[in-house]
Amino acid sequence: MTSPWRAELRAGSVGLRPLSRHDARDWHEVRRRNAAWLAPWEATVPPGDRTAPRNFQELVRDLHRQAREHRTLPFALTVDDAFAGQLTVTNITGGSARWGQVGYWIDQRHAGRGVVPTAVALAVDHCFFELGLHRIEVAIRPENAASLRVVEKLGFIEIGYAPRYLHIDGDWRDHRLFALTVEDCQGGLLRRFRQQTGS
């Protein structure tokens, strides 16, 4: 029986599928080409931390372990079936909370073409309507104009400001917090996004 986190989601040319160790070559190539573009937004390891994966294979193993524990959904983001980035739903919590957080990065050559909003909408709909989560949050650095456009396009609601929220690009960085609940997405987030954009 297939594990419930091993979903494959698609909307037109945009796809989400489980991140695999077989993505190593493409993952490294995309990251190499986009190193300067991604650096200001990349999570980094605080000094003294010894728990972070040391390489891609360890990263995939760690994410798959968390996925089997129903805490994470690690997706490869594809465009026309080619690897283009990563989207991960993390900190999935059940019980009376039923929420998770979405984070993502993409190859710069696909930026500004609606790929990330489509992928986030696919993931949010999956979390709400297949996994039964109630709330999805996104945390974004105030300087990250591209990511702020994503949540704006999707109608995420700003809920707060978190000083020194995550270790990014070598220091603790402030983040703006955004959220949607399932009640905000009647009929599905992807459907609403497509109606707004006429796609």
C-alpha positions in Angstrom: 0.0 0.0 0.0 1.3 3.5 -0.9 2.0 5.8 2.0 -0.5 8.6 2.2 2.2 11.3 1.8 3.4 9.9 -1.6 1.0 12.1 -3.5 1.6 13.2 -7.1 -0.2 16.4 -7.9 -0.5 18.3 -11.2 -2.0 21.4 -12.7 -1.0 21.9 -16.4 2.7 21.9 -16.7 3.3 22.3 -12.9 3.7 19.1 -10.8 4.5 18.1 -7.3 5.9 14.6 -6.5 7.8 13.1 -3.6 11.4 14.3 -3.5 13.7 11.3 -4.3 17.4 10.4 -3.9 17.3 10.1 -7.7 16.8 13.9 -7.9 20.4 14.4 -6.6 22.0 15.4 -9.9 19.2 17.8 -11.0 18.9 19.2 -7.5 22.6 20.0 -7.3 22.6 21.5 -10.8 19.6 23.8 -10.2 21.1 24.8 -6.8 24.5 25.5 -8.4 23.0 27.7 -11.1 20.8 29.6 -8.6 23.3 29.9 -5.7 23.5 33.7 -5.7 19.7 34.1 -6.3 18.7 31.7 -3.5 21.3 32.7 -0.9 19.4 35.6 0.8 16.4 33.4 1.4 18.0 30.1 2.3 17.7 28.5 5.7 21.1 28.1 7.3 22.4 26.2 10.3 23.0 28.2 13.5 26.6 27.9 14.9 27.0 24.7 16.9 24.1 22.8 15.4 25.1 19.2 14.6 21.6 17.9 13.5 21.3 19.3 10.0 21.8 16.8 7.1 25.3 17.0 5.6 24.4 16.2 2.0 21.4 15.6 -0.3 21.1 11.9 0.5 20.9 12.6 4.2 18.4 15.4 3.5 16.1 13.0 1.6 16.4 10.3 4.2 15.5 12.8 7.0 12.6 14.2 5.1 11.2 10.7 4.3 11.5 9.7 7.9 9.5 12.8 8.9 7.0 12.0 6.1 6.5 8.5 7.5 5.8 10.1 10.9 3.2 12.3 9.2 5.1 15.5 10.1 6.3 16.6 6.6 5.4 16.4 2.9 8.7 16.7 0.9 7.9 17.5 -2.8 10.0 18.0 -5.8 8.5 20.8 -7.9 8.5 20.1 -11.6 7.8 22.0 -14.8 6.9 19.8 -17.8 8.2 16.9 -15.6 11.7 18.4 -15.2 13.0 19.2 -11.8 12.6 22.9 -11.0 12.6 23.3 -7.3 11.3 22.1 -4.0 8.1 22.6 -1.9 7.9 21.2 1.6 5.0 21.2 4.0 6.6 21.1 7.5 5.6 21.1 11.2 2.4 19.2 10.4 0.4 18.9 13.6 -2.8 16.9 14.2 -5.2 16.9 17.1 -7.0 20.2 17.9 -4.5 22.2 15.8 -4.4 20.4 12.4 -2.1 22.8 10.7 1.2 22.9 8.7 3.7 25.4 7.1 4.7 25.7 3.5 8.1 26.6 2.3 9.5 26.5 -1.3 12.3 27.5 -3.7 12.4 27.5 -7.5 14.9 27.8 -10.3 15.1 31.5 -11.3 14.4 30.6 -14.9 10.8 29.7 -13.9 10.2 32.6 -11.6 7.4 35.0 -12.3 5.4 32.6 -14.5 2.8 31.5 -12.0 4.6 28.2 -11.2 5.1 28.8 -7.5 1.5 30.1 -6.8 0.2 27.0 -8.7 2.4 24.6 -6.7 1.5 26.2 -3.4 -2.2 26.0 -4.3 -1.9 22.4 -5.2 -0.2 21.6 -1.9 -2.7 23.6 0.1 -5.7 21.9 -1.5 -4.0 18.5 -0.9 -3.5 19.4 2.8 -7.0 20.7 3.3 -9.1 18.2 1.2 -7.0 15.0 1.3 -5.2 15.2 4.7 -7.8 17.1 6.6 -5.7 20.0 7.8 -7.4 23.1 8.9 -4.7 25.8 8.5 -1.7 26.5 6.4 0.9 29.1 7.2 3.7 30.7 5.2 6.6 32.7 6.8 8.4 35.2 4.5 11.3 37.6 5.0 10.0 41.2 4.6 12.6 41.8 1.9 11.5 38.8 -0.2 9.3 40.6 -2.8 8.9 37.5 -5.0 7.5 35.4 -2.2 5.3 38.2 -1.0 3.8 38.3 -4.4 3.0 34.6 -4.2 0.9 34.9 -1.0 -0.7 38.1 -2.3 -1.8 36.3 -5.5 -3.2 33.4 -3.5 -5.1 35.6 -1.0 -3.2 34.5 2.1 -4.0 36.7 5.1 -1.2 38.4 7.1 -1.5 37.4 10.7 1.7 38.7 12.4 5.3 39.6 12.5 7.9 37.4 14.0 11.3 39.0 15.0 14.3 36.7 14.5 12.1 33.9 13.4 14.4 31.7 11.4 18.1 31.3 10.8 18.5 32.5 7.2 21.6 33.5 5.2 23.8 33.3 8.3 21.7 35.1 10.9 18.3 35.1 12.7 15.9 37.0 10.4 12.5 38.6 10.9 9.5 37.2 9.0 6.0 38.2 8.1 3.5 35.5 8.8 0.6 34.6 6.5 -2.2 32.0 6.8 -5.2 30.4 5.2 -7.8 28.2 6.7 -10.0 25.7 4.9 -12.9 28.0 5.4 -11.0 30.6 3.3 -10.7 28.2 0.4 -14.3 27.0 -0.4 -14.1 25.2 -3.7 -10.3 25.0 -3.5 -7.4 27.4 -3.7 -6.2 26.3 -7.1 -9.7 26.9 -8.6 -9.8 30.3 -7.0 -6.3 31.2 -8.3 -7.2 30.1 -11.8 -10.4 32.0 -11.8 -8.6 35.2 -10.7 -5.9 34.8 -13.3 -8.1 33.5 -16.1 -5.9 30.5 -16.6 
